[in-house]
């Protein structure tokens, strides 16, 4: 069940990291919006996007844990209580993630099939598109331009094969110029890529309400940035929006995987207001102020992410300690098995460092393996985790050299506690198990020098 702990940690930390960066962006956007920096706000949104998807904080914790710096290698150890909670979370998350990934795949396939056999534009409409591509320094033949009977607003979609869609209508040359300029600007600003990534981020963070607010902002600021750039190429604010108003009858709801030219009246009104506020002749004073704002919020967001990551790790360690103590209270410090005294401990002895040693699996099964380790003073080595069912027995054989070196030889149970035998020389011991989960075999060197050990383990019913 160790994977459930790691999956839960990765998802939660990624969601927290994305939320913090998004909130930082939100503050930046509020300030810069008042100054008219539309394109800067949109570009900053692209920086936030990876933090909703890439588990950077989790990987940092994993590397720190493996180096035994802060948490001594115990960060992702777990108790049965933690394992149950993480299993429930993992099942719920996978169900939701598969649901949204399924919706995304279905939408992609639906869009692709709808326009697969669509009629290509020709004549003046195509020549106008070629002129627009030339102005944008793009190859017109890299695009598909098709007519559609399903859509009432022009749009663009497609990552590998971008397609511009024109509703069946009669357009003037000026209208075609605005339409093509708008859609090609969307393509150059990579808004379609951002939209697809956002749809995947929905699947990862669907339980976080902030991801839906982020997606809404992706749609809004994609249009604002496109308007801010497009109107420069087609005669200015008034001419550009007069043309959009003439096409307003075809307004549609905004979509995630396609970029519409014209939305609902309230959306177009917001775009007009934004462009009136936009400052396309920025003074140096405003540019410096914008740079200071972005730098400050980036620093604050980075510190917040670091604090949240460390706080989450510490909170988990407190939960781990509390549940281990709660479940280990009734267990005796020693038990007898086959006439041999076995000792129990809640974790690795203080002052020791534990590393994961290599094993060679026998018969192609992780429940049977051999190992040969060199273990330094004040060190312990453990096998990779393997699954055991309650009631099974783990039989371990270890031969140490020198033969008078004192060692602990035993198993690490799913809750992180240890059952071991202490002594010297050769050991052959069967360890009982009482819980399902992931176990490890370990050898701890208590001598004053380095030792070598040869050993094996087998899980039997």
C-alpha positions as a printed Julia matrix, in Angstrom:
461×3 Matrix{Float64}:
   0.0     0.0     0.0
   3.04    2.31   -0.04
   2.06    3.6    -3.48
  -1.18    5.04   -2.08
   0.78    7.2     0.37
   3.02    8.45   -2.41
   0.13    9.04   -4.85
  -1.87   10.92   -2.23
   1.13   13.05   -1.32
   1.92   13.81   -4.97
  -1.65   14.84   -5.85
  -2.26   16.95   -2.74
   1.09   18.73   -2.92
   0.67   19.42   -6.65
  -2.81   20.84   -6.01
  -1.52   23.02   -3.16
   1.42   24.25   -5.26
  -0.81   25.11   -8.21
  -3.26   26.92   -5.91
  -0.55   29.05   -4.32
   0.98   30.04   -7.67
  -2.48   30.76   -9.09
  -3.4    32.98   -6.15
  -0.09   34.79   -6.6
  -0.91   35.25  -10.28
  -4.39   36.47   -9.34
  -2.94   39.27   -7.24
  -0.48   40.16  -10.0
  -3.3    40.19  -12.56
  -5.43   42.46  -10.37
  -2.62   45.01  -10.1
  -1.38   44.83  -13.7
  -4.92   44.84  -15.11
  -5.43   48.3   -13.65
  -2.24   49.38  -15.44
  -3.31   47.9   -18.81
  -0.73   45.09  -19.06
  -2.97   42.54  -20.73
  -0.33   40.47  -22.56
   1.98   40.27  -19.54
  -0.87   38.88  -17.45
  -1.56   36.2   -20.06
   2.11   35.21  -20.36
   2.36   34.93  -16.57
  -0.57   32.51  -16.66
   1.49   30.16  -18.84
   4.12   30.07  -16.07
   1.49   28.98  -13.52
   0.17   26.13  -15.7
   2.98   23.55  -15.07
   2.55   23.81  -11.3
  -0.97   22.38  -11.6
   0.45   19.28  -13.29
   4.07   18.58  -12.31
   4.62   17.22   -8.74
   7.71   19.36   -8.05
   7.11   19.7    -4.29
   6.6    15.95   -3.93
   9.83   15.16   -5.8
  11.75   17.6    -3.6
  10.43   15.84   -0.49
  11.31   12.43   -1.94
  14.89   13.51   -2.66
  15.24   15.05    0.8
  13.81   11.94    2.43
  16.17    9.66    0.48
  19.13   11.75    1.62
  18.04   11.32    5.27
  18.47   15.05    5.88
  15.26   16.3     7.48
  13.01   13.34    8.23
  15.58   10.57    8.54
  14.08    8.49    5.76
  10.76    8.02    7.6
   8.63   10.57    5.76
   6.63    8.08    3.67
   6.4     5.35    6.29
   2.8     4.68    7.19
   0.48    3.13    9.73
  -2.62    1.07    8.92
  -4.77    4.14    9.67
  -2.81    6.32    7.22
  -2.81    3.51    4.65
  -6.62    3.19    4.81
  -7.15    6.93    4.45
  -4.74    7.15    1.52
  -6.31    4.1    -0.14
  -9.75    5.73    0.04
  -8.34    8.97   -1.35
  -6.51    7.14   -4.15
  -9.6     5.22   -5.23
 -11.75    8.38   -5.2
  -9.11   10.38   -7.06
  -8.61    7.73   -9.74
 -12.36    7.5   -10.3
 -12.62   11.27  -10.75
  -9.46   11.52  -12.86
 -10.61    8.76  -15.22
 -13.98   10.49  -15.53
 -12.48   13.82  -16.62
  -9.82   12.22  -18.81
 -12.63   10.26  -20.47
 -14.6    13.46  -21.08
 -11.51   15.11  -22.54
 -10.83   12.19  -24.91
 -14.47   12.04  -26.0
 -14.51   15.78  -26.72
 -11.3    15.57  -28.74
 -12.67   12.65  -30.77
 -16.03   14.36  -31.27
 -14.43   17.54  -32.59
 -12.13   15.55  -34.87
 -14.94   13.44  -36.33
 -17.26   16.43  -36.8
 -14.9    18.24  -39.15
 -13.14   15.28  -40.71
 -15.11   15.48  -43.92
 -15.92   19.19  -43.8
 -15.84   21.22  -47.01
 -12.68   23.29  -47.49
 -13.07   27.01  -48.22
 -11.96   28.19  -51.62
 -11.98   31.24  -53.84
 -11.82   34.69  -52.17
 -12.15   33.21  -48.66
  -9.01   31.13  -49.16
  -7.06   33.94  -50.81
  -7.89   36.22  -47.89
  -6.62   33.54  -45.52
  -3.37   33.29  -47.48
  -2.92   37.08  -47.15
  -3.53   36.89  -43.4
  -0.98   34.08  -43.04
   1.56   36.1   -44.99
   1.07   39.02  -42.58
   1.63   36.67  -39.62
   4.59   34.97  -41.34
   2.82   31.61  -41.31
   2.41   28.91  -43.95
  -1.22   28.88  -45.03
  -0.96   25.25  -46.16
  -0.18   24.17  -42.58
  -3.82   24.95  -41.72
  -7.21   23.59  -42.69
  -9.94   26.18  -43.29
 -13.39   24.63  -43.5
 -17.07   25.52  -43.57
 -19.36   24.32  -40.79
 -23.12   23.95  -40.5
 -22.91   23.21  -36.75
 -21.24   26.42  -35.59
 -22.53   29.96  -35.47
 -19.2    31.61  -34.63
 -15.76   31.33  -36.3
 -13.2    29.42  -34.26
  -9.9    27.55  -34.34
  -9.0    24.17  -32.87
  -6.4    21.43  -33.18
  -2.86   21.02  -31.89
  -1.17   18.95  -34.6
  -3.43   20.02  -37.47
  -4.87   23.49  -36.68
  -8.25   24.06  -38.29
 -10.06   27.37  -38.76
 -13.84   27.01  -38.9
 -16.14   29.39  -40.77
 -19.92   29.14  -40.31
 -21.72   29.02  -43.64
 -22.42   32.68  -44.32
 -21.47   35.52  -46.62
 -18.54   37.57  -45.33
 -17.08   40.83  -46.5
 -13.34   41.08  -47.06
 -13.01   43.23  -43.91
 -14.83   40.64  -41.81
 -12.62   37.86  -43.12
  -9.55   39.93  -42.31
 -10.67   40.34  -38.67
 -11.71   36.68  -38.36
  -8.45   35.28  -39.75
  -6.29   37.76  -37.84
  -8.03   36.83  -34.6
  -7.76   33.07  -35.07
  -4.15   33.16  -36.28
  -3.23   35.31  -33.29
  -4.77   32.63  -31.06
  -2.55   30.09  -32.8
   0.61   32.15  -32.39
  -0.1    32.84  -28.72
  -0.46   29.06  -28.18
  -3.82   29.42  -26.49
  -4.96   26.03  -27.81
  -2.04   24.29  -26.1
  -2.89   26.05  -22.85
  -6.53   25.02  -23.18
  -5.63   21.34  -23.64
  -3.26   21.43  -20.69
  -5.99   23.01  -18.59
  -8.38   20.19  -19.51
  -5.78   17.69  -18.26
  -5.22   19.77  -15.13
  -8.97   19.45  -14.47
  -8.54   15.68  -14.3
  -5.66   15.95  -11.83
  -7.13   18.61   -9.54
 -10.88   18.2   -10.1
 -11.66   18.39   -6.37
  -9.93   21.77   -6.03
 -12.35   24.63   -6.83
  -9.45   26.91   -7.74
  -8.62   24.87  -10.85
 -12.05   25.68  -12.27
 -11.49   29.37  -11.56
  -8.11   29.07  -13.26
  -9.75   27.46  -16.32
 -12.26   30.28  -16.54
  -9.4    32.79  -16.47
  -7.59   30.84  -19.21
 -10.6    31.36  -21.48
 -11.02   35.04  -20.54
  -7.4    36.13  -20.73
  -6.81   34.14  -23.89
  -9.41   36.35  -25.55
  -8.16   39.56  -23.92
  -4.57   38.93  -25.06
  -5.75   37.97  -28.54
  -7.86   41.12  -28.85
  -5.0    43.28  -27.59
  -2.7    41.99  -30.35
  -5.21   41.51  -33.18
  -6.73   44.99  -33.21
  -3.33   46.53  -33.98
  -3.26   44.67  -37.33
  -6.81   45.51  -38.45
  -7.29   49.22  -37.92
  -7.58   49.8   -34.19
 -10.05   49.29  -31.34
 -13.11   50.85  -32.91
 -12.83   49.12  -36.28
 -12.03   45.76  -34.69
 -14.94   45.71  -32.25
 -17.41   47.16  -34.76
 -16.65   44.1   -36.88
 -17.11   41.77  -33.92
 -20.42   43.43  -33.1
 -21.54   42.84  -36.68
 -20.8    39.12  -36.1
 -22.41   39.12  -32.65
 -25.52   37.24  -33.8
 -23.37   34.15  -34.02
 -22.1    34.34  -30.44
 -21.63   31.05  -28.58
 -20.62   29.87  -25.15
 -16.87   29.81  -24.67
 -15.32   26.36  -25.09
 -12.26   24.78  -23.51
 -10.71   23.03  -26.52
 -11.7    25.54  -29.21
 -11.18   29.31  -29.39
 -14.31   31.19  -30.49
 -14.17   34.54  -32.22
 -17.34   35.89  -30.6
 -18.9    34.85  -27.3
 -22.08   35.93  -25.59
 -22.89   39.67  -25.4
 -21.65   39.94  -21.8
 -18.31   38.4   -22.82
 -17.85   40.82  -25.69
 -18.71   43.75  -23.44
 -16.0    42.66  -20.97
 -13.48   42.43  -23.84
 -14.32   45.96  -25.02
 -13.9    47.35  -21.5
 -10.57   45.54  -21.12
  -9.21   46.97  -24.38
 -10.21   50.51  -23.39
  -8.17   50.03  -20.23
  -5.23   48.41  -22.04
  -2.14   50.56  -22.36
  -0.32   49.76  -25.59
   2.06   52.73  -25.19
   3.55   51.82  -21.85
   5.76   54.35  -20.11
   9.08   53.22  -18.64
   7.76   53.99  -15.15
   4.87   51.56  -15.64
   7.17   48.89  -17.05
   9.46   49.13  -14.03
   6.49   49.03  -11.66
   5.14   45.95  -13.45
   8.52   44.2   -13.19
   8.72   44.98   -9.46
   5.18   43.67   -8.91
   5.86   40.4   -10.73
   9.19   39.87   -8.95
   7.68   40.53   -5.53
   4.75   38.19   -6.05
   7.05   35.5    -7.48
   9.22   35.62   -4.36
   6.2    35.59   -2.06
   4.67   32.66   -3.97
   7.93   30.68   -3.85
   8.25   31.18   -0.1
   4.6    30.21    0.36
   5.07   27.0    -1.68
   8.15   26.06    0.36
   6.37   26.72    3.63
   3.31   24.74    2.55
   5.47   21.8     1.43
   7.41   21.65    4.69
   4.22   22.16    6.7
   2.48   19.29    4.9
   5.46   16.98    5.53
   5.6    17.87    9.2
   1.84   17.39    9.54
   2.13   13.91    8.05
   4.98   13.01   10.4
   2.83   14.11   13.37
  -0.02   11.95   12.08
   2.36    9.05   11.6
   3.77    9.39   15.13
   0.31    9.68   16.66
  -1.1     6.59   14.93
   2.03    4.51   15.53
   1.89    5.25   19.25
  -1.82    4.58   19.35
  -1.51    1.19   17.67
   1.72    0.06   19.38
   0.69    0.67   23.0
  -0.73   -2.8    23.56
   2.13   -4.67   21.9
   4.81   -6.2    24.17
   8.46   -5.21   23.66
   9.42   -8.84   23.1
   7.65  -11.88   21.74
   8.68  -15.52   21.53
   8.73  -17.34   18.21
  10.03  -20.93   17.88
  11.81  -20.57   21.22
  13.65  -17.38   20.11
  13.12  -13.95   21.65
  12.15  -11.35   19.04
  12.21   -7.66   19.88
   9.93   -4.88   18.63
  10.71   -1.23   18.01
   8.71    1.69   16.64
  11.46    2.64   14.19
  15.16    2.75   13.46
  17.42    3.34   16.47
  18.45    6.95   16.98
  21.79    7.85   15.44
  21.58    5.27   12.65
  21.11    5.92    8.95
  19.21    3.46    6.77
  19.79    2.83    3.08
  18.03    0.63    0.55
  20.18   -2.26   -0.63
  20.04   -4.15   -3.9
  18.51   -7.62   -4.07
  18.34  -10.31   -6.72
  14.84  -11.73   -7.02
  14.62  -15.5    -7.3
  12.05  -17.34   -9.39
  10.99  -13.96  -10.8
   9.08  -13.05   -7.62
   9.6   -10.13   -5.27
   8.57  -12.39   -2.38
  11.81  -14.38   -2.69
  15.23  -12.77   -3.07
  18.89  -12.94   -2.08
  21.23  -10.1    -1.17
  24.88   -9.36   -0.46
  25.59   -6.09    1.35
  28.44   -4.1     2.83
  27.15   -2.18    5.85
  29.21    0.56    7.5
  29.24    1.46   11.17
  26.02    3.12   12.38
  24.25    2.09    9.19
  21.31   -0.14    8.35
  20.26   -1.58    5.0
  16.82   -2.74    3.92
  15.39   -4.54    0.93
  12.91   -2.88   -1.45
   9.34   -3.28   -0.22
   7.37   -6.41   -1.05
   3.71   -7.29   -0.5
   2.67   -9.71    2.22
  -0.78  -10.95    3.25
  -1.69  -11.24    6.93
  -0.84  -14.69    8.31
   2.03  -15.34    5.91
   5.54  -15.96    7.22
   8.73  -14.2     6.18
  11.7   -16.54    6.59
  15.05  -14.72    6.66
  18.56  -16.16    6.62
  21.6   -13.93    7.25
  25.31  -14.74    7.59
  27.48  -11.88    8.85
  31.23  -11.39    8.61
  33.04  -10.91   10.96
  31.11  -13.54   12.83
  31.41  -11.72   16.18
  29.79   -8.54   14.88
  26.53   -7.71   16.66
  23.61   -7.06   14.32
  19.86   -6.63   14.3
  18.18   -8.79   11.64
  14.44   -8.53   11.08
  11.49   -7.09    9.2
   9.95   -3.64    8.82
   6.17   -3.84    9.02
   3.62   -1.7     7.11
   3.23    0.71   10.04
   7.0     1.29   10.13
   7.56   -0.69   13.31
  10.22   -3.42   13.44
  10.35   -7.02   14.57
  13.93   -8.24   14.88
  16.42  -10.64   16.39
  19.74   -9.56   17.91
  22.95  -11.58   17.84
  26.08  -12.57   15.93
  27.09  -15.01   13.22
  24.43  -16.95   11.33
  20.68  -16.41   11.61
  17.71  -18.35   10.3
  14.42  -16.94   11.53
  10.74  -17.12   10.58
   8.89  -13.85   11.28
   5.08  -13.94   11.63
   2.92  -11.23   10.05
  -0.41   -9.88   11.29
  -1.34   -7.23    8.7
  -1.58   -6.91    4.93
   0.84   -4.45    3.4
   4.38   -3.7     2.28
   7.24   -5.22    4.28
  11.05   -4.92    4.16
  13.83   -7.13    5.47
  16.65   -5.21    7.14
  20.06   -5.71    8.75
  21.44   -3.13   11.21
  25.15   -2.98   12.07
  25.76   -2.42   15.81
  29.5    -3.2    15.66
  32.41   -0.74   15.69
  33.39   -1.41   12.09
  32.04   -2.3     8.67
  30.51   -5.74    8.07
  29.45   -7.81    5.09
  26.27   -9.86    5.08
  24.91  -12.52    2.78
  21.25  -13.31    3.1
  17.91  -14.25    1.62
  14.22  -14.04    2.4
  11.15  -16.0     1.33
   7.46  -15.36    1.95
   5.4   -18.5     2.59
   1.8   -19.21    3.58
